[in-house]
Each structure stands twice: as C-alpha cells, then as structure tokens.
Amino acid sequence: MFQIIGYIVVGLIVGVLARFFYPGAVDMGWIATILLGIGGGVIGGFIAGLLDGKSGNFRPVGMIGSILGGMLLIFIVRSLS
C-alpha cells in the first residue's frame, strides 16, 4: 500500500518537473501529470537498460532519468497529435 502511494507521490514530482523543463506550455491535469511521471520512469529505465547492454531490461534510473523520460514522453505524444 505504501509503495503505491510512493509511486504516486514520486510520479507527481517527476511529472511536474518534466512539464516545467519541457519548452512550451503542457496542459494536463493532476492525474495525467502523475501518469506522465510514472511513464517517464518506465521509459527512462528502459532506455538505461538498452544503453547498459542488458537487452532493454527495466531498471530504476533515478530522478534525472525519469524526468528525461517524461520529457521524451511529452515529445512523442505531441508528435503523434
């Protein structure tokens, strides 16, 4: 239970920071921001696994990798729409 709350809190922090550092306005609500932060952590972990040579295994990347993953996620979603 506490892990889920932790994921939500960290996802919110990472999502807000990814939106802050991404150039231009990013309009989304609180839930989308939390999902952005969690998704950024997953994408950042996947990319770190690819760069590490462990065939793309997911792994924790920390706050900076998660923020960069969130910014990449914003870029991908904006490119598709």
FIKOLZA-1660 file (N, C-alpha, C; in steps of 0.1 Angstrom, whole numbers, plus 5000, padded with zeros to 4 digits):
% residues 81
   i   px   py   pz ch aa at
   1 5008 4988 5000  A  M  N
   1 5000 5000 5000  A  M CA
   1 5009 5013 5000  A  M  C
   2 5019 5013 5009  A  F  N
   2 5028 5024 5009  A  F CA
   2 5036 5026 4996  A  F  C
   3 5039 5015 4990  A  Q  N
   3 5046 5016 4977  A  Q CA
   3 5038 5023 4966  A  Q  C
   4 5025 5020 4966  A  I  N
   4 5016 5026 4956  A  I CA
   4 5016 5041 4959  A  I  C
   5 5014 5045 4971  A  I  N
   5 5014 5059 4975  A  I CA
   5 5027 5066 4971  A  I  C
   6 5038 5059 4973  A  G  N
   6 5052 5064 4970  A  G CA
   6 5053 5066 4955  A  G  C
   7 5048 5056 4947  A  Y  N
   7 5048 5058 4932  A  Y CA
   7 5040 5070 4928  A  Y  C
   8 5029 5072 4934  A  I  N
   8 5020 5084 4931  A  I CA
   8 5027 5097 4934  A  I  C
   9 5033 5098 4946  A  V  N
   9 5040 5110 4950  A  V CA
   9 5052 5113 4941  A  V  C
  10 5060 5103 4939  A  V  N
  10 5072 5105 4930  A  V CA
  10 5068 5107 4916  A  V  C
  11 5057 5101 4911  A  G  N
  11 5052 5103 4898  A  G CA
  11 5047 5118 4896  A  G  C
  12 5041 5123 4907  A  L  N
  12 5036 5137 4906  A  L CA
  12 5048 5146 4906  A  L  C
  13 5058 5144 4914  A  I  N
  13 5070 5153 4914  A  I CA
  13 5077 5152 4901  A  I  C
  14 5080 5140 4896  A  V  N
  14 5087 5139 4883  A  V CA
  14 5078 5145 4871  A  V  C
  15 5065 5142 4872  A  G  N
  15 5057 5148 4861  A  G CA
  15 5057 5163 4861  A  G  C
  16 5056 5169 4873  A  V  N
  16 5056 5184 4874  A  V CA
  16 5070 5189 4869  A  V  C
  17 5081 5183 4872  A  L  N
  17 5094 5187 4868  A  L CA
  17 5096 5185 4853  A  L  C
  18 5091 5174 4847  A  A  N
  18 5091 5172 4833  A  A CA
  18 5083 5182 4825  A  A  C
  19 5072 5186 4830  A  R  N
  19 5064 5196 4824  A  R CA
  19 5071 5210 4825  A  R  C
  20 5077 5212 4836  A  F  N
  20 5084 5225 4839  A  F CA
  20 5096 5227 4829  A  F  C
  21 5104 5216 4827  A  F  N
  21 5116 5217 4819  A  F CA
  21 5113 5216 4804  A  F  C
  22 5101 5211 4800  A  Y  N
  22 5098 5209 4786  A  Y CA
  22 5094 5223 4781  A  Y  C
  23 5100 5227 4769  A  P  N
  23 5097 5240 4764  A  P CA
  23 5083 5241 4759  A  P  C
  24 5077 5252 4763  A  G  N
  24 5063 5255 4759  A  G CA
  24 5053 5250 4770  A  G  C
  25 5041 5254 4768  A  A  N
  25 5031 5250 4778  A  A CA
  25 5026 5236 4776  A  A  C
  26 5025 5229 4787  A  V  N
  26 5020 5215 4786  A  V CA
  26 5007 5214 4795  A  V  C
  27 4996 5214 4788  A  D  N
  27 4983 5214 4796  A  D CA
  27 4979 5200 4798  A  D  C
  28 4978 5197 4811  A  M  N
  28 4973 5184 4816  A  M CA
  28 4969 5185 4830  A  M  C
  29 4960 5176 4835  A  G  N
  29 4956 5176 4848  A  G CA
  29 4965 5169 4858  A  G  C
  30 4961 5168 4870  A  W  N
  30 4969 5161 4880  A  W CA
  30 4971 5146 4878  A  W  C
  31 4961 5140 4874  A  I  N
  31 4962 5125 4871  A  I CA
  31 4971 5122 4859  A  I  C
  32 4969 5130 4849  A  A  N
  32 4978 5129 4837  A  A CA
  32 4993 5132 4841  A  A  C
  33 4995 5142 4850  A  T  N
  33 5008 5145 4854  A  T CA
  33 5014 5134 4862  A  T  C
  34 5007 5127 4870  A  I  N
  34 5012 5116 4878  A  I CA
  34 5015 5104 4868  A  I  C
  35 5006 5102 4859  A  L  N
  35 5009 5091 4849  A  L CA
  35 5021 5095 4840  A  L  C
  36 5023 5107 4837  A  L  N
  36 5035 5112 4830  A  L CA
  36 5047 5109 4837  A  L  C
  37 5047 5112 4850  A  G  N
  37 5059 5109 4859  A  G CA
  37 5062 5094 4860  A  G  C
  38 5052 5086 4862  A  I  N
  38 5054 5071 4863  A  I CA
  38 5058 5066 4849  A  I  C
  39 5052 5071 4838  A  G  N
  39 5056 5066 4825  A  G CA
  39 5070 5071 4821  A  G  C
  40 5074 5083 4826  A  G  N
  40 5088 5087 4824  A  G CA
  40 5098 5079 4831  A  G  C
  41 5095 5074 4843  A  G  N
  41 5104 5065 4850  A  G CA
  41 5105 5052 4842  A  G  C
  42 5094 5047 4837  A  V  N
  42 5095 5034 4829  A  V CA
  42 5103 5036 4816  A  V  C
  43 5100 5047 4809  A  I  N
  43 5108 5049 4797  A  I CA
  43 5122 5051 4799  A  I  C
  44 5125 5059 4810  A  G  N
  44 5139 5062 4813  A  G CA
  44 5146 5049 4817  A  G  C
  45 5140 5040 4825  A  G  N
  45 5145 5028 4829  A  G CA
  45 5148 5019 4817  A  G  C
  46 5139 5019 4807  A  F  N
  46 5140 5010 4795  A  F CA
  46 5152 5015 4787  A  F  C
  47 5153 5028 4785  A  I  N
  47 5165 5034 4777  A  I CA
  47 5178 5031 4785  A  I  C
  48 5178 5032 4798  A  A  N
  48 5190 5029 4805  A  A CA
  48 5194 5015 4804  A  A  C
  49 5184 5006 4803  A  G  N
  49 5187 4992 4801  A  G CA
  49 5193 4989 4787  A  G  C
  50 5188 4996 4777  A  L  N
  50 5193 4995 4764  A  L CA
  50 5208 5000 4763  A  L  C
  51 5211 5011 4770  A  L  N
  51 5224 5017 4769  A  L CA
  51 5234 5009 4778  A  L  C
  52 5229 5002 4788  A  D  N
  52 5237 4994 4796  A  D CA
  52 5241 4980 4790  A  D  C
  53 5234 4977 4779  A  G  N
  53 5237 4964 4772  A  G CA
  53 5230 4952 4778  A  G  C
  54 5220 4954 4786  A  K  N
  54 5213 4943 4792  A  K CA
  54 5200 4940 4785  A  K  C
  55 5200 4941 4772  A  S  N
  55 5189 4938 4763  A  S CA
  55 5176 4945 4767  A  S  C
  56 5177 4957 4771  A  G  N
  56 5165 4965 4774  A  G CA
  56 5157 4962 4786  A  G  C
  57 5164 4956 4796  A  N  N
  57 5157 4953 4808  A  N CA
  57 5153 4966 4816  A  N  C
  58 5142 4966 4822  A  F  N
  58 5138 4977 4830  A  F CA
  58 5146 4978 4843  A  F  C
  59 5149 4990 4847  A  R  N
  59 5157 4992 4859  A  R CA
  59 5155 5006 4864  A  R  C
  60 5156 5009 4877  A  P  N
  60 5154 5022 4882  A  P CA
  60 5166 5032 4877  A  P  C
  61 5162 5044 4873  A  V  N
  61 5172 5053 4868  A  V CA
  61 5173 5065 4876  A  V  C
  62 5165 5067 4886  A  G  N
  62 5166 5079 4894  A  G CA
  62 5158 5091 4889  A  G  C
  63 5159 5102 4896  A  M  N
  63 5150 5113 4893  A  M CA
  63 5154 5120 4879  A  M  C
  64 5166 5121 4876  A  I  N
  64 5170 5128 4863  A  I CA
  64 5166 5120 4851  A  I  C
  65 5168 5107 4852  A  G  N
  65 5164 5098 4841  A  G CA
  65 5149 5097 4839  A  G  C
  66 5142 5098 4850  A  S  N
  66 5127 5098 4850  A  S CA
  66 5122 5111 4844  A  S  C
  67 5128 5122 4847  A  I  N
  67 5124 5135 4841  A  I CA
  67 5127 5135 4826  A  I  C
  68 5139 5130 4822  A  L  N
  68 5142 5130 4808  A  L CA
  68 5132 5120 4801  A  L  C
  69 5129 5109 4807  A  G  N
  69 5119 5100 4801  A  G CA
  69 5105 5107 4800  A  G  C
  70 5101 5115 4810  A  G  N
  70 5089 5122 4809  A  G CA
  70 5089 5132 4798  A  G  C
  71 5100 5139 4797  A  M  N
  71 5101 5149 4786  A  M CA
  71 5100 5142 4772  A  M  C
  72 5106 5131 4771  A  L  N
  72 5106 5123 4759  A  L CA
  72 5091 5118 4756  A  L  C
  73 5084 5114 4766  A  L  N
  73 5070 5110 4765  A  L CA
  73 5061 5122 4760  A  L  C
  74 5064 5134 4766  A  I  N
  74 5056 5146 4761  A  I CA
  74 5059 5148 4746  A  I  C
  75 5072 5147 4742  A  F  N
  75 5075 5149 4728  A  F CA
  75 5069 5139 4719  A  F  C
  76 5068 5127 4723  A  I  N
  76 5062 5116 4715  A  I CA
  76 5047 5119 4713  A  I  C
  77 5041 5122 4724  A  V  N
  77 5026 5124 4724  A  V CA
  77 5023 5136 4715  A  V  C
  78 5031 5147 4717  A  R  N
  78 5028 5159 4708  A  R CA
  78 5031 5156 4694  A  R  C
  79 5041 5148 4691  A  S  N
  79 5044 5145 4677  A  S CA
  79 5033 5137 4670  A  S  C
  80 5026 5128 4678  A  L  N
  80 5016 5120 4672  A  L CA
  80 5003 5127 4671  A  L  C
  81 5001 5138 4678  A  S  N
  81 4988 5145 4677  A  S CA
  81 4989 5157 4668  A  S  C
% end
